[in-house]
Amino acid sequence: MGKMSIEIHEEVLKWPNSFYDRGKKEGIEQGERKAKEQFVRKLLQKGMSHAEISELTGLSEVAIKSMTIAGE
């Protein structure tokens, strides 16, 4: 590593991992969000009310309504 101190070298080696970890976390969160949206749409197709879906999923009725609008 030439003139780079060991401390700086070790810190630099952590950078790619932190970006990877952040990207992985964001990908998981995005997947969970999409799965929940699909579940909500299926419940709506079955005729469940926004209040019932809210109780089952923990989502607000406003969030459920916005999913309904976005999915149309």
Backbone torsions as a table, in degrees:
resi	resn	phi	psi	omega
1	MET	NA	-2.6	174.9
2	GLY	72.2	-120.0	-173.5
3	LYS	-90.1	-0.7	-178.5
4	MET	-76.9	131.3	179.7
5	SER	-68.4	158.6	-179.6
6	ILE	-61.0	-40.2	-179.6
7	GLU	-62.0	-45.3	179.9
8	ILE	-66.7	-42.1	178.5
9	HIS	-57.3	-46.3	179.9
10	GLU	-65.6	-36.8	178.8
11	GLU	-67.9	-41.1	179.1
12	VAL	-63.5	-37.4	179.3
13	LEU	-65.3	-21.7	179.1
14	LYS	-77.4	-25.3	-174.4
15	TRP	-55.1	-54.4	-178.0
16	PRO	-58.4	-36.8	179.9
17	ASN	-65.9	-38.5	-179.5
18	SER	-66.6	-38.1	176.9
19	PHE	-66.5	-41.9	177.8
20	TYR	-61.4	-47.8	-179.2
21	ASP	-61.4	-42.2	179.8
22	ARG	-65.1	-43.0	179.0
23	GLY	-63.9	-40.5	178.8
24	LYS	-63.5	-44.7	179.8
25	LYS	-61.7	-44.5	179.5
26	GLU	-64.3	-37.1	178.1
27	GLY	-65.1	-41.5	178.0
28	ILE	-63.9	-45.5	179.7
29	GLU	-61.4	-40.8	179.1
30	GLN	-64.6	-41.6	177.9
31	GLY	-63.4	-41.3	178.2
32	GLU	-64.4	-40.1	179.8
33	ARG	-63.4	-44.1	-179.6
34	LYS	-65.5	-39.4	178.6
35	ALA	-63.4	-41.3	179.8
36	LYS	-66.2	-39.3	177.8
37	GLU	-62.7	-42.3	178.2
38	GLN	-63.0	-40.7	178.7
39	PHE	-62.8	-44.3	178.9
40	VAL	-60.9	-45.0	-179.5
41	ARG	-62.4	-38.5	177.3
42	LYS	-64.7	-41.3	178.7
43	LEU	-65.4	-38.3	177.1
44	LEU	-64.5	-39.9	178.1
45	GLN	-63.7	-29.8	178.0
46	LYS	-78.2	-6.1	176.5
47	GLY	93.1	13.4	179.1
48	MET	-74.5	148.9	-180.0
49	SER	-78.8	162.0	177.7
50	HIS	-61.8	-36.0	179.6
51	ALA	-65.2	-42.5	178.8
52	GLU	-65.0	-43.0	179.9
53	ILE	-65.0	-39.7	177.7
54	SER	-59.5	-43.1	179.4
55	GLU	-63.7	-40.0	-178.1
56	LEU	-75.0	-37.3	-172.7
57	THR	-98.7	-20.9	-175.3
58	GLY	84.3	1.7	177.5
59	LEU	-83.5	152.6	176.0
60	SER	-75.0	158.0	178.1
61	GLU	-64.5	-31.6	177.2
62	VAL	-63.7	-42.6	178.6
63	ALA	-63.9	-39.0	179.1
64	ILE	-65.8	-42.6	178.3
65	LYS	-63.6	-38.1	179.7
66	SER	-68.3	-33.6	175.7
67	MET	-66.3	-37.6	179.7
68	THR	-63.4	-44.8	-179.8
69	ILE	-67.5	-43.5	-178.2
70	ALA	-66.5	-30.2	-177.5
71	GLY	-82.4	-9.5	-177.8
72	GLU	-80.0	NA	NA
